């Protein structure tokens, strides 16, 4: 029963020391809300896991899958809400080669990614509350999370490519 609490404590310790490793300290300072939301999301997940562990030990009738899914959805909403406000850093965010090479690509990608993450989190919360078959539940969640992950990566590449195209001076004739 102490494993989830121990893992949560270890993650908190790690999150406490990680900022000292961030080479883009200014970006982290400007993205403190995102870092705090990620930390809070991890703590929330630890609490949910501890809750379902205790419930199982005490033989409580608790819908474990719904509690965990609802918590994951809440964590995505929490992090997604802050994602669009973040600035370029290596620690947290959509870290593609293209977002790390351009502040403008970072900002635009994270604004879109944040909206998609919030939407995905809300979908997961709704699905957790509805009487849906496990197959349908898994499919809906997979598509939702997949879109929130894949679309921003592709979008960041397209933005970066367009930015590079716009920077090329026209050839003299």
N, C-alpha and C positions, 0 to 999 in steps of 0.2 A: 504493500500500500504506500510505501514511502518513495517508490521509484519515480512516479510522476512529479512529486514535490522536489525530489533531488534533481531530476532533469530540469525542472523549471528554475531551480536555484542556480544550477550550472549555466543554463542559458542566460540568466540575468547577469551572472558574473562575466560571461563572455561579452554580452552586450555593453556592459560597463566599460570594459577595456578596449573594445574594437575601435572606438574613435581615435585612439592614439596611433593606430596603424593607417589611418586615412590620409593619403597623400594630397588630396584636394580638400584641405581643412576648411577653406572658405565656403565651398559647396555644401559641406556638412553643416556648417553653422547656419547657412541659409535654408537648410532642409531639416532642421531640428524636429519639425512637426512630423515629417515622414519617419524619421528614425524613432521618435517616441511612439508613433502609431505602430510601427513594426514590433517594437519591444512590448507594447501593451497587448498587441495581438498574440504574441507568443505567450505572454502571461495568461491571457484569457484562455488560450488553448490548454495550457497546463492546468488551470483551474477546472476546466470542463473534463479533462481526462481524470483528474483526481476525483471529481464528483462522481463520474460513472464507475470508477474503481471502488469507491466507498459504497455506492449504491449496490454494486454486485456483491460486495462482501457482506452487506447487511440484508441482502435479499429483498431490496426495494424493487418495485416494479417501475423501472425507469426506461423509456425508449432510448437506448444508447445511441442507435444510429441517428435518430432525430436530434439529440442533444449535440453530438459531435458535428453533424452537418450544419445545424443552426449556428454553432460556434465558428465553424470554418467560414460560413457566409458572413457572419458579423465581423470576423477578422478581415475578410476581403473588403467589406464596406469601409471599415475603419482605415485600412491602409490605402485603399483606392481614393478615399476622400482627400488624403494628403499627397498622393502621388503627383498630381498635376501642379503642385506648388513647389516641388523639389528642384534642386539645381544639380549640375553635373558633379558626380562623385563615384567612387569605386565601391563604396560600402553597401548601399541600398539603391534599388531602382532597376530600370530596364537597361542593363549594361550591355549594349551591343557595341561593336567597333564604331558604328555610325553615330550613336548617341554620345559616345565618349569623345568623339573627334569634333563635335560641333555643339555649342551651347544652344543654338536655335533648334537643331534637330532634337536635342535632349528635351527642351521645353515642350515642343509640339508633340513629340512622342509620348511624353509623360502625361500631358493633358488628355490625350486620347486614351492612353492606357488606364489612367485613373477612372475615367468615365466607364470604360468597359469593365474594370475590376469592380466598381460599385454595382453596376448592372448584374454582373455575374454573382456577386455576393447576395444581392436581393433575390435573384432567381433561386439560389441554393437555399436561402431561408424559406422562401415560399414552398419549394419542393419538399423541404424537411417537414413542413406543417401539413402537407396534403397527403391523403391516402393513395400513394402512387406505388406501382409495382417496383421491385428492386431494379429490374432491367430498365424500365422507363426512367427511373430516378437516376441511375448511372449514366444513361444516355444523355439526359438533359444536362446533368452536371458536367459531363465530359465535353459536350459541345459548348456549353457556356464558358467553362474555364479554358478550353482550347482556343476559343475565339479571343478571350481576354489576353491570352499569352501570344498567340501567333500573329494576330492582326497588328499589334504595335511593333513587332519585330520587322514585319514586311514594310509597314508604314515608315519606320525609321530608315530603312534602306532606300526607299523611294524618295524620301525627303533629302537624304544625304546625296543621292545621285543627282537630284534636281539642283541642289545647292552647288555641287561641283560643276554641273553644266552651266549654271549661271555665272560662275567665276571664271570660266575660260574666256579670254579675250578673243574677239572675232579676228579671223585671219585676214591680213591685208591682201588686197587684190591688185 
